[in-house]
């Protein structure tokens, strides 16, 4: 009998989760308000951005076709996805507060639908938006960012990128480490270059030093000029001098000159592959790319957490009406974004792990959402 009752309970639970007319009503309200807020706010953002940059566009003779299709057509999705969780929160607060003000929430609960069941269409909508954000962030936006950044370099603030990269420490392969005091990506030259090889016990067995190292594009190899090699074996040191020697390094110039700002132009697979390369090399830039990777995963999950907070916060009819709920919602959403930025900076400048830095805001606001859920009208 217990097995039959359990199956009946599971069947009833599944039936209760079937999308009903009231669910479609909430889904349409949610998605409709979200995309309306998105279009409205992005229109305002484009107007202000254009007013700020029009002088630069005219000064550098930017073609209007490029302004529209290369810049703003890629500007809009980038900033829309960047602030999408905020737009979700505003949308939920806005239309749920209106439903509460019109006593629609009370009517839904009085009809026998539990508050937990009423959350079902909200999370269906949140799932659609979260998948939409994840797909665009990892597979579409990186390419559009590349076009947008190329346009900005040409017509908004033409820049001469850093002439050199300073203090390069890399692991080329197991027990092989290199160092350059500086590297010039224009002339493919490095200054004060060393290669150190260690045995498995961690003892230095050889060290190549050179004041200048040059990338030979015909051989795809690094050539050390005016080098000195120290070889240590059985506590004896042998020193060799020469004018030029080719190395067997697997590191290429592109590994040195990769701009951390280009992380936004990498698709998910490219980002993972580059992170593996940086881990092998022991690069100091690794944290920047790890933060971006975990941000791309944590940001879609924020949609669910902010949806939970938005519904529980605005489902109660309070004195002050919609304006009070929107004010509280905006304060919470902006504090979330601010806290996320602080966490990423703590990871970059401190010892906070990148994964933890990107998930701390989600965990903290999940606790806030759980407390608000318990206080919500049932």
N, C-alpha and C positions, 0 to 999 in steps of 0.2 A: 504493500500500500504506500509505503514511504517513497519508493521509486516512482510509482505512478503519480503521486502528488508532486514530486520534484520535477518530473517531465511536464506536468500541467503548469507548474509555476514558471518554468523556463519558456514554455509556449506562450503563456500570457504575457511574459515580459517582452518577448519578441514582437507579439502582436501590438503591444502598447507603444513600441518604438516605430511602428509604421507611420509614414508621413501622412498627416491629416490636413484638412482644410485650414485649420488654425496654424498648423506648422508652415504651410505654404505662405500664409499671410505674413508670418513673422520673417520667413526667409526673404520674401520680396521686400519687406520693409528694411531688413538688415542690408542686403546687397544693394538695393536701390539707394538707400541713404549713404552707404559707403562710397559708391561710385559717384554720387552727386557731390559729396564732400571732396572727393579726390579731384574731380573736374574743376570745382569752384576754387579750391585752394591752389591748385596748380596753375589755373588761369591768372590768379593774382600774383603767384610767384614769377610767372613768365613776364608779366607786365613790369614788375619791379626790376627783374633781372635785365630786361631789355632797356629800361630807362637808365640803368646803371652802366651798361656796357656799350650803348649805341655810339658814344664818342670813340671808343677803341675800335669798334667795327669800321667806322668811317675813316679813322686815322690810318688803319692798315688796309683799307680798300677791300674789305671782305665782301664777296659776292652775296647778294641777297638769297640766291638759291642755296648757297652753302650755309648761310645763317639759319634758314628755315629747316633744311633737310639734314644737314650734317650736325648742326648744333642743337637747335630746339627740339627736333624730332627725337634726339637722344638725351637731351637734358630732362625732358618731362618724365620718361620712364625711370630714369636714375633717381631723381628726387622723390618721385611718387612712391617707389619701392622703399626708399630710405626711411620715409616717414609713414609708411603704410600702417604699422601698428598704432600709431597715433591717430590716423584717420579712422581706423576700426573702432578705437575707444570713443572718439567723438561721435561716430555714427550710432554706436550702441547707446551711449548716454542720451543722445538727442531723441531717437525715435522711441526708446523705452520710457523715457521721462514723459513724452507725449501720451503714450499708452497709459501710463500710471495716472497722469492728470485727467485723462478722459475715463478713468475707472475701468479701463479694459483689462488691466492686470487682475483687479479684484473679480471681475466677471469670469475670467479664465479659471482662477483658483476656485471660485464658488461653483463652477460646473463640474468639479471633481478632479481636475487635473492638478497634480502635485507640482510644487515649484521645481523639483528636480526634473520632472517630465517636461515642464515648460522650457527648460534649458536646452532640450534636445535640438530644436530647430536653430537655436543660436550657435550651437557647436557644429551643426552641419554647415552653416554659412561660414563659420570660422575655419573649418577644414578646407572649404573651397578657396578661401582667401589665402590660407597658409600654403597650400599647394601651388597656388598662383604665384605667391611671393618667392617660394623656394625655386620654382622652375625659372622664373625670370632672373632672379639673382645669380643663379649658378650657370645658366645656359644661354641667356639672351642679353642681359645687361652688360656682361664683360665685353662683348663685341661692340655694342653701342658706346660704351665708355671709351674704347680705343678711338673711335671716330670723333667723339666729342673732345677728347683730350688733344687729339691731333689738330682739330680746328682751333682750340684755345691757344696752342703753341704757335700757330701761324698768324692768327688774326686778333686775339684778345691780349695776351701778354707774351709776345715772342721772347723765348728764353734761350740763353746759352746754358745748357746743362753743365753741371759741375765739371770743370776741366779735369779733375782727378778724384779718385776715390782714396780715402786715407785709411791707414792702419788696417790692412787686410790680413786676417788669420783664417786659414782654411786647412781642413784635413783632406788630402787628395785621395788617399786610400788607407788601408790599415797600416798603422805605424808610420805613416808618411805625412808630414805637416809642412806647410809653406807659410811664408810671411812676406809681405811687401809693405814698405813704409808708405808708398803711394802708387797709384796706377792711373795713367792717362789713357782714357778710351779713344781719344782722337788719334794719337800716334801709336797706340798699342804698345806702350812702354811702361815698365815698372821700375821703381827705384828702391835700392837697398833690399835685394831679394835674397831669401834663404830657403833651402830645402833641408829638413832634418828627418833622418830615418832612425827609428828605434827598433830594438829587438822586442820579443814578446815579454821580456822581464822589465821593459821600460828603460833600458840603458841606451844611450846614444851610440850609434855605430858609424854614422857618417853625417857630414854637414857640408852643403854647398852654399857658398856665399858669393854674391855678385852685386856690384853697384848698379848694374843695369840689366834688365831682362826684356827681351823683345819677342812679340808674337810673330812667327813666320807663317803667313797665310798660305804659302805654297806647300809647305811641309805639314801644316796644321800642328806645329810644335812650338814650344817656348825655347828660345836660345838665350843662354846666360853669357854675358860679355865680361871679359877680364875677371874670370872666376877664380875661386880658391876652393879646393875640396879637402876636407879633413876626414880621414878614415881611421877609425879606432878599432883595434883588434888585439885581444890579449894584453890590454893596458898599454899598447904601443900606438903611437899616433904618426900617421903618414900624411904629409901635406903636399898637394899637387896644385900647380898654377897653370892657367891657360888663357887664351884670348877669346875663345868661343866654344861652347858646348851645347848640344841639343839635349833637352830633357825628355822624359817619358811621362810627363804629367797628363792626367785626363781632364784637368780643369781647363776651361776655355775662357776667352775674354768676355763672352756674354755673361759668364757666371759672376764676374766682378762688376760689370757695368749695369746690372739689372737695377732699375730704380724702384725702391720700395713703394713709390706712388703708383707703380704699374700693377700692383696687386689687384686692383679693381678691374683690370682688363683680362684677368685669367679665369677661364672656366673651371668648374669644380675638379675635373681630372687633371688639368694643367697645374692647378694650385697644389693638389696632392703630390704630383710628381716633383714639383719644384721644392716643396717642403722636404721630401725625402732627400733631394740633392743637398739642401742646406743642412740637414741633419748629418749627412755624411761629411760635409765640409766643416761642420762646427761653426757656421756663420753667425755673427751677431745679429743679422737681420731676421733670424728665424722667428722671433717672437711676433714681428709685424705680420707675417704670413699665417702663423698659427692663430692669432687673434682674428684675422679675417675669416679663416676657415670656420672657427667656432661661432663667430658672429652670424655667418650665413645659415648655420643650423639653429642657433638659439633664437634668432629673430622671428622665424615662422612660429615657433612655440609661444612666443610672446603674444601672438594673436589670441590664442586660447586663454591665456592668463588675463589679458586686458579685457577680453570679452566677459569672463567670469566676474571681474571687478565691476565692469560697466553695468551688467545686468543687475547684480545684487545691490549696487549703489543707487541705481535709478528706478528700481521697481517699486519703491515705496513713495507714496504721495506725501511730499513734505512741504512745509511752509517756505515760500520763496519760489516754488514752482520749478519750471525747466531751467531757468537761469541759474538757480543755486546748484542744481545737479551738474550742469555744464561747467560752471566755475570750479566745482570740486573735481570734476573729471579732468579738466585741463590741468589743474594743479598737480594731480596724481600722474598724468601722462608725461608732463614736462619733467617732473621729478624723476620718473623712470628713465627718460632719455639722458638727463643730467647724471644720474647714478651710473648708467651704462658707460658714459664717457669717462667718469672718474675711475671706474673699474678698469677700463682699457689702459688708462694712463698709469695706474698702479702696476699693471702687468708690464708695460713698456719700461717704466723707470725703476720699478721695484722687483720683488721676487715672487709676486703673485702669478700663479700658473695661468696661461692664456685661457684654457678651458674653464677654469674656475672663475676667472674674471668676467667672462661672457655669460656664465650661468648664474652668478650671484644675484644680479637684478631679477632674473626670472624666479629664482627660489624665494627671494625676499617678498616679491609682489604676489607670489603664489600663497604665501602665508597670509598676507593682507587680504587676498581674495577669499581664502578659507574662513577668516574671521568675519568678513562681510557677509559671506554665504550663510553662516550660522545666525546672523542678525537679520537676514532678509525675511520678508513676510512669507509664511508658509500656508 
